[in-house]
Amino acid sequence: KHSKNGLSCVTWDDPSRTRMSNYQPSNYLEADLEKNYCRNPYNANDTLKHDTIWCITSDELVKWEECLPIGVIVPECDDGHSIEPQEARDILYYSSFVIWALGGIWLIVIICMVKRINLAISLNKVAALFLARNPHVVLIPIVQALVAIIWTLLWMLSASFLLSQVPDDYTPSGYYATYAEAYGTTGTCTFWDTLTGSSDCTEAVAGACNDQWPTGSVWKVNDEAECDMADGMAKCWKCAPPRYAMDWRFAVSFFVFLWNNAFNVALGQILIAMAVSLWFFTKNEEKGKLGLVPKALKIIFRYHVGSVIFGSFIVAAVQFIRYLMKYFEKQAEAQKNRIMVYVLKCVQCCIWCFEKCIKFLNKNAYIQIALTGNNFCTSARKAFFLILRNVIRFGTLAALSGIIHAIGFVFIMSATVVVGYFLMREMHDDISPFMPIVCFILVSYVVAKLYMNVFGLAVDTSLQCFLCVEEMGLGQDCVPPVLANFVKQQTSKAAVTAQASAILPAQTSTASAEL
């Protein structure tokens, strides 16, 4: 009610006031001009805006004067609110507390899981050490890629022959009077109209030439003399067969293709897992002296090829069912059955998720095979229960490894492109570096993909090797120095637990004897 120099403020809606008469409550609705309180009225489009609150004084010599903004916690924005509605500002205000709470929970989780995070970091260091001492392991995915390319090219050659065998009766050989009868119609119904059975629209109708997938095409006879004039009506539309068709022969060939691809991937996984296992359980002073890949090849092809074949068969079967659902979706789309199309899309999504789970379990089963030498089913069961017993460790390692995988991927690609660019500029400064950079990007992508995939599998195998040492007490003298402290901690805990278990029965026996 007073300015900073003690002058009295007049009321904003005083009708007798002649000075600064434009500052009325009706002109500044959001300024809260009540009584003679100090305020800072302005509109969004005003060019003259004050920095703090003020009032019109009762002194004839001083028209207005600033006030002391005591008690003002949240002053008005100088340029107005960027979000005008008060409700939206309130939502953002309270949402900030929720975000801070989630951040606090996340910090607590990090603090509680610091040991597991340290273990995950150490396992990544072990994988890096393995690749540093055995760089020839990176050749495994390169050979896999070459085999996959050669096999795919050969399969495509044979598949092209099978697909080109279109039967003569694949499409009708008769004549049709209209284009709609031969090719079908396009409906006006939406998905919800079809779902509710609405009668306010027209449903799409499949034609006689394209009611199955792969669909045929339609053509018209130009010479009416060649048209079918049955029933006194000129039928000039005919069906043309598609360029390819699918039958049981292609289905068998496609399943074999999927099975071979899955076998190629599985063989690479178990080879890397076997190499990491052999290296992990080799004495520290002898690490890097043995040829791991030849020894791993010998063990796998002598004892575990059947397990690899069976595991890859499961993956291929699930993939084949997913592609079969895709084939049924195409058939439903050709028959204009929109509901079945969406149902089959959902089924494919579920099968895809199941396929990811199968691949994850298979990868860990191959690691178990490399560690224990058991068959596929036994190793898959052990891997499943091992993951259940150590689900937090596996989750922590997966999260941290994903971050490291992304960083490594970006670093390899960016370093390759940058170094390649400067080399090109130094060696051939008169040539545009665009195409060489594109080549650098493609090559670095392939290299990063191969290297980081091997690195990720080495991390997963190192975790299971560590768990094997921890649970079974094997190979403690072979553990890499990075993991030595973790093994000692677990050994100490196990010794204390065993000692407590031994003391308890003795105390119980003594108490019974005294009674």
C-alpha positions in Angstrom: 0.0 0.0 0.0 3.1 2.2 0.1 5.9 2.8 -2.2 9.5 2.2 -1.3 9.9 5.8 -0.1 6.7 5.6 2.0 4.3 7.4 -0.3 0.7 6.3 -0.1 -0.7 4.5 -3.1 -4.1 5.4 -4.5 -6.7 2.7 -5.5 -6.5 1.5 -9.0 -10.2 1.9 -9.7 -10.5 5.4 -8.1 -13.0 7.3 -10.5 -11.6 10.7 -9.4 -8.1 9.8 -10.5 -6.9 11.7 -13.6 -3.3 10.7 -13.7 -2.5 7.5 -15.6 -6.2 6.8 -16.1 -5.6 4.0 -18.5 -4.4 1.7 -15.7 -7.8 0.4 -14.7 -8.7 -3.2 -13.6 -10.9 -3.5 -16.7 -7.9 -3.0 -18.9 -5.6 -5.4 -17.1 -7.7 -8.4 -16.1 -4.8 -10.7 -15.2 -2.9 -8.1 -13.1 -5.2 -8.4 -10.1 -5.5 -4.6 -9.6 -7.2 -4.6 -6.2 -7.5 -1.6 -3.9 -4.2 0.2 -3.6 -1.9 -2.8 -3.6 1.3 -2.6 -5.5 1.2 -4.4 -8.8 2.9 -4.6 -12.2 0.1 -4.4 -14.8 0.9 -5.0 -18.4 -0.5 -6.9 -21.4 1.3 -9.4 -23.6 1.6 -6.9 -26.5 2.8 -4.0 -24.4 6.2 -2.6 -25.3 6.8 -0.8 -22.0 7.0 -3.2 -19.1 8.4 -2.6 -15.7 10.8 -5.0 -13.9 9.0 -4.9 -10.5 5.8 -3.9 -8.8 4.8 -0.2 -8.5 1.8 2.0 -7.7 0.3 5.4 -8.5 1.1 7.7 -5.6 -1.1 10.3 -3.9 1.7 12.8 -4.2 1.1 15.4 -6.9 4.8 15.7 -7.6 5.4 11.9 -8.0 3.0 10.2 -10.3 4.2 6.7 -9.6 6.9 4.9 -7.7 8.3 1.4 -7.3 7.4 -0.7 -4.3 9.5 -3.2 -2.3 8.7 -6.7 -3.6 8.8 -8.2 -0.1 7.1 -11.7 0.0 6.9 -12.1 -3.7 8.1 -15.7 -4.3 7.1 -16.3 -7.9 7.1 -13.0 -9.8 5.3 -12.6 -13.1 7.2 -13.5 -16.2 8.6 -10.5 -18.0 7.3 -11.6 -21.4 4.3 -13.6 -20.1 3.9 -17.4 -19.7 5.0 -19.6 -22.6 2.1 -21.9 -21.6 -1.0 -19.8 -21.2 -3.5 -22.1 -19.5 -3.1 -22.3 -15.7 -4.2 -25.9 -15.7 -1.4 -26.9 -18.1 1.1 -25.1 -15.9 -0.2 -26.8 -12.8 0.2 -30.2 -14.5 3.8 -29.5 -15.5 4.5 -28.2 -12.0 3.3 -31.3 -10.2 4.8 -33.5 -12.9 8.2 -32.1 -12.0 7.8 -33.6 -8.5 7.0 -37.0 -10.0 10.1 -36.8 -12.2 12.3 -35.8 -9.2 10.8 -38.7 -7.3 11.6 -41.1 -10.1 15.1 -39.7 -10.3 15.5 -40.3 -6.6 14.3 -43.9 -6.9 16.7 -44.4 -9.8 19.5 -43.1 -7.7 18.6 -45.4 -4.8 18.5 -48.4 -7.2 21.9 -47.5 -8.6 23.3 -47.3 -5.1 21.8 -50.6 -4.1 23.1 -52.3 -7.3 26.6 -50.8 -7.2 28.2 -54.3 -6.6 26.3 -55.8 -9.6 27.3 -52.8 -11.7 30.9 -53.3 -10.8 30.6 -56.9 -11.7 29.1 -56.0 -15.1 31.9 -53.6 -15.7 34.5 -56.2 -14.8 32.9 -58.7 -17.1 33.1 -56.2 -20.0 36.8 -55.8 -19.2 37.3 -59.6 -19.3 35.6 -59.7 -22.7 37.8 -56.8 -23.9 40.9 -58.7 -22.6 39.8 -61.9 -24.4 39.5 -60.1 -27.7 42.8 -58.2 -27.2 44.7 -61.5 -26.6 42.8 -63.5 -29.2 41.9 -61.1 -32.1 41.7 -64.0 -34.6 38.3 -64.9 -33.0 36.8 -61.9 -35.0 37.4 -64.0 -38.1 34.6 -66.3 -37.1 31.7 -63.9 -38.0 33.5 -63.0 -41.2 33.6 -66.6 -42.3 30.0 -66.9 -41.2 29.1 -63.9 -43.4 30.9 -65.3 -46.4 29.2 -68.7 -46.0 25.8 -67.0 -45.6 26.3 -64.9 -48.7 27.3 -68.0 -50.8 24.5 -70.1 -49.4 21.9 -67.4 -50.0 23.0 -66.9 -53.6 22.8 -70.6 -54.3 19.4 -70.8 -52.6 18.0 -67.8 -54.5 19.1 -69.6 -57.8 17.1 -72.7 -56.9 14.2 -70.8 -55.3 13.8 -68.7 -58.5 13.3 -71.9 -60.5 10.7 -73.2 -58.0 8.9 -69.8 -57.9 8.7 -69.6 -61.7 6.8 -72.8 -62.0 3.3 -71.3 -62.2 0.6 -73.9 -63.0 -1.6 -73.4 -66.1 -4.8 -73.5 -64.0 -3.5 -71.0 -61.3 -5.9 -68.4 -62.7 -9.3 -69.0 -64.4 -9.1 -69.2 -68.2 -12.6 -67.9 -68.8 -13.9 -64.5 -69.9 -15.6 -61.9 -67.7 -18.0 -59.1 -68.7 -16.7 -56.4 -66.4 -13.4 -55.3 -64.9 -14.9 -55.4 -61.4 -15.9 -59.0 -61.9 -12.4 -60.0 -63.0 -10.3 -57.7 -60.7 -12.6 -57.0 -57.8 -13.8 -53.8 -56.2 -12.5 -51.4 -53.7 -14.8 -50.9 -50.7 -15.6 -47.8 -48.8 -15.9 -49.4 -45.3 -13.4 -48.6 -42.7 -12.0 -51.2 -40.3 -14.6 -50.3 -37.6 -17.4 -50.4 -40.2 -16.3 -53.9 -41.1 -16.0 -54.9 -37.4 -19.4 -53.6 -36.5 -21.1 -54.9 -39.7 -22.3 -51.4 -40.8 -24.6 -51.3 -43.7 -23.8 -47.6 -44.6 -20.8 -48.6 -46.8 -19.8 -51.1 -49.4 -17.5 -54.0 -48.7 -14.5 -54.7 -51.0 -15.0 -57.8 -53.2 -12.2 -60.0 -54.5 -12.1 -60.6 -58.2 -11.9 -63.9 -60.0 -8.3 -63.2 -61.1 -6.8 -62.1 -57.8 -8.5 -64.0 -55.1 -5.3 -65.7 -54.0 -1.8 -64.5 -53.4 0.4 -64.2 -55.5 -2.3 -62.4 -57.4 -2.8 -62.5 -61.1 -3.5 -59.5 -63.4 -6.4 -58.6 -65.7 -6.3 -57.7 -69.4 -8.9 -56.9 -72.0 -9.4 -58.3 -75.5 -9.3 -55.5 -77.9 -11.0 -57.3 -80.8 -14.6 -57.8 -79.8 -14.7 -60.7 -82.3 -12.5 -62.7 -79.9 -14.7 -62.0 -76.9 -17.0 -64.5 -75.4 -20.6 -63.6 -76.6 -22.4 -66.1 -74.4 -25.9 -65.0 -73.2 -25.8 -62.1 -75.7 -23.2 -60.2 -73.6 -19.6 -59.4 -74.7 -17.2 -60.8 -72.1 -13.8 -59.4 -73.0 -11.9 -59.4 -69.7 -9.4 -62.2 -69.0 -7.0 -63.3 -66.3 -3.2 -63.3 -66.6 -1.2 -65.5 -64.3 1.4 -63.9 -61.9 5.1 -64.2 -62.6 5.7 -66.5 -59.6 3.7 -68.9 -57.4 4.3 -70.8 -54.2 3.7 -74.5 -53.5 4.9 -77.1 -51.1 8.2 -77.5 -53.0 9.1 -73.8 -52.3 7.9 -74.2 -48.7 10.3 -77.1 -48.1 13.1 -75.2 -49.8 12.4 -72.1 -47.7 12.4 -74.1 -44.5 15.8 -75.6 -45.4 17.0 -72.1 -46.1 15.9 -70.9 -42.6 17.4 -74.0 -41.0 20.8 -73.5 -42.6 20.8 -69.8 -41.7 20.0 -70.6 -38.1 22.6 -73.4 -38.1 25.2 -70.9 -39.4 24.4 -68.4 -36.6 24.3 -71.1 -33.9 27.6 -72.6 -35.0 29.2 -69.1 -34.7 27.7 -68.6 -31.3 28.9 -71.9 -29.9 32.3 -71.5 -31.4 32.8 -68.1 -29.7 31.3 -69.4 -26.5 33.7 -72.5 -26.6 36.7 -70.2 -27.3 35.8 -67.9 -24.4 35.3 -70.9 -22.0 38.6 -72.5 -23.0 40.4 -69.2 -22.5 38.6 -68.4 -19.2 39.5 -71.7 -17.6 43.1 -71.7 -18.8 45.7 -70.7 -16.1 46.5 -67.0 -16.2 50.1 -67.5 -17.1 49.1 -69.7 -20.1 46.3 -67.5 -21.5 46.9 -66.5 -25.1 49.4 -69.3 -25.8 46.9 -71.8 -27.1 45.1 -71.9 -30.4 41.5 -71.5 -29.2 39.5 -71.6 -32.4 41.0 -74.9 -33.8 40.5 -76.6 -30.5 36.9 -75.3 -30.2 36.2 -76.5 -33.8 37.5 -79.9 -32.9 35.4 -80.2 -29.8 32.2 -78.9 -31.4 32.3 -81.0 -34.5 33.2 -84.1 -32.6 30.6 -83.8 -29.7 28.1 -81.0 -30.2 27.0 -80.8 -33.8 23.7 -82.6 -33.0 22.9 -80.0 -30.3 23.6 -77.2 -32.8 21.4 -78.8 -35.4 18.5 -79.3 -33.0 18.7 -75.8 -31.6 18.8 -74.3 -35.0 15.8 -76.5 -36.0 13.7 -75.0 -33.2 14.5 -71.5 -34.3 13.9 -72.3 -38.0 10.5 -73.9 -37.1 9.4 -70.8 -35.2 10.5 -68.5 -38.0 8.8 -70.7 -40.6 5.5 -70.5 -38.6 5.8 -66.7 -38.5 6.4 -66.5 -42.3 3.5 -68.9 -42.8 1.3 -66.5 -40.9 2.6 -63.8 -43.2 1.6 -65.9 -46.2 -1.9 -66.3 -44.7 -2.1 -62.6 -44.2 -1.3 -62.0 -47.9 -4.1 -64.5 -48.7 -6.6 -62.7 -46.5 -5.6 -59.4 -48.0 -6.1 -60.8 -51.5 -9.6 -62.0 -50.4 -10.4 -58.6 -49.0 -10.8 -59.9 -45.4 -9.5 -57.0 -43.4 -10.4 -58.4 -40.0 -8.3 -61.6 -40.6 -5.4 -59.4 -41.9 -5.2 -57.6 -38.5 -5.7 -60.8 -36.6 -2.8 -62.4 -38.4 -0.6 -59.3 -37.9 -1.2 -59.7 -34.1 -0.3 -63.4 -34.3 2.9 -62.6 -36.2 3.8 -60.0 -33.5 3.3 -62.6 -30.7 5.4 -65.2 -32.7 8.1 -62.6 -33.2 8.4 -62.0 -29.4 8.4 -65.8 -28.8 11.2 -66.1 -31.4 13.3 -63.5 -29.6 12.9 -65.5 -26.4 13.9 -68.7 -28.1 17.0 -67.1 -29.6 18.0 -65.7 -26.2 17.5 -69.1 -24.5 19.4 -70.9 -27.3 22.3 -68.6 -27.1 22.6 -69.2 -23.3 22.1 -73.0 -24.0 25.1 -73.0 -26.4 27.1 -71.3 -23.7 26.1 -74.0 -21.2 27.0 -76.7 -23.8 30.5 -75.1 -24.1 30.9 -75.0 -20.3 29.4 -78.4 -19.2 29.3 -80.5 -22.4 25.7 -81.6 -21.9 23.2 -82.0 -24.7 20.9 -79.2 -25.9 17.8 -79.9 -23.8 19.7 -80.3 -20.6 21.8 -77.2 -21.3 18.7 -75.2 -22.2 17.0 -76.2 -18.9 20.2 -75.3 -16.9 20.5 -72.0 -18.8 16.8 -71.2 -18.0 17.1 -71.8 -14.3 20.5 -70.1 -14.2 18.9 -67.0 -15.6 16.1 -67.2 -13.0 18.5 -67.5 -10.1 20.6 -64.5 -11.3 18.0 -62.5 -13.1 19.2 -59.2 -11.6 22.8 -59.9 -12.6 21.7 -60.7 -16.1 19.5 -57.6 -16.3 22.2 -55.3 -15.0 24.7 -56.8 -17.5 22.3 -56.5 -20.4 21.6 -52.8 -19.6 25.3 -51.9 -19.2 26.4 -54.0 -22.1 23.8 -52.3 -24.3 25.3 -48.9 -23.5 28.8 -50.1 -24.1 27.7 -51.8 -27.3 26.2 -48.6 -28.6 29.3 -46.5 -27.6 31.7 -49.0 -29.3 29.5 -49.1 -32.4 29.5 -45.3 -32.7 33.2 -45.0 -31.9 34.3 -47.6 -34.5 32.2 -46.0 -37.2 33.1 -42.4 -36.4 36.8 -43.1 -36.0 37.0 -44.9 -39.2 35.1 -42.2 -41.2 37.1 -39.3 -39.6 40.5 -41.0 -40.1 39.6 -42.1 -43.7 38.4 -38.5 -44.5 41.7 -36.9 -43.5 43.7 -39.7 -45.2 41.8 -39.0 -48.4 42.3 -35.3 -48.1 46.1 -35.7 -47.6 46.6 -38.3 -50.4 44.1 -37.1 -53.0 43.1 -33.5 -52.3 41.8 -33.0 -55.8 39.1 -35.7 -55.5 35.7 -35.3 -53.9 35.7 -37.4 -50.7 31.9 -38.1 -50.9 32.0 -41.6 -52.3 35.1 -42.7 -50.3 33.3 -41.6 -47.1 30.2 -43.6 -48.1 32.5 -46.6 -48.6 34.1 -45.9 -45.2 30.6 -45.8 -43.5 29.6 -49.1 -45.0 32.8 -50.9 -44.2 33.0 -49.4 -40.7 29.3 -50.5 -40.1 30.1 -54.1 -41.0 33.3 -54.1 -38.9 31.5 -52.6 -35.9 28.7 -55.1 -36.3 31.0 -58.0 -36.4 33.3 -56.9 -33.6 30.6 -55.8 -31.2 28.6 -59.0 -31.7 31.6 -61.1 -30.8 32.3 -58.7 -27.8 28.7 -59.1 -26.6 28.8 -62.9 -26.8 32.1 -62.9 -25.0 30.5 -60.8 -22.2 27.6 -63.2 -21.8 29.9 -66.2 -21.8 32.2 -64.6 -19.2 29.2 -64.1 -16.9 28.3 -67.8 -17.1 31.9 -68.7 -16.5 32.0 -66.5 -13.4 28.7 -68.1 -12.2 30.2 -71.5 -12.8 33.2 -70.6 -10.6 30.9 -69.1 -8.0 28.4 -71.9 -7.7 30.6 -74.9 -8.4 33.9 -73.6 -7.0 35.8 -74.6 -10.2 38.8 -73.1 -11.7 39.4 -70.4 -9.1 43.1 -70.3 -10.0 42.2 -69.6 -13.6 39.9 -66.6 -13.0 41.2 -63.4 -14.8 42.6 -60.9 -12.3 39.8 -58.4 -13.0 37.3 -60.9 -11.4 39.6 -62.2 -8.7 38.2 -59.9 -6.0 34.6 -60.9 -6.8 35.5 -64.6 -6.6 37.3 -64.1 -3.2 34.2 -62.3 -1.8 31.9 -65.1 -2.9 34.3 -67.7 -1.5 34.4 -65.9 1.8 30.7 -65.7 2.0 30.4 -69.4 1.2 33.0 -70.3 3.9 31.1 -68.3 6.5 27.8 -69.9 5.5 29.3 -73.4 5.7 30.8 -72.6 9.1 27.5 -71.4 10.5 25.8 -74.4 9.1 28.3 -76.7 10.8 28.1 -74.9 14.2 24.3 -74.9 14.3 23.9 -78.8 14.3 26.7 -79.1 17.0 24.9 -76.6 19.3 21.6 -78.4 18.8 23.2 -81.8 19.7 24.8 -80.3 22.8 21.5 -78.8 23.9 19.8 -82.1 23.4 22.4 -83.9 25.4 22.0 -81.5 28.3 18.3 -82.0 28.3 
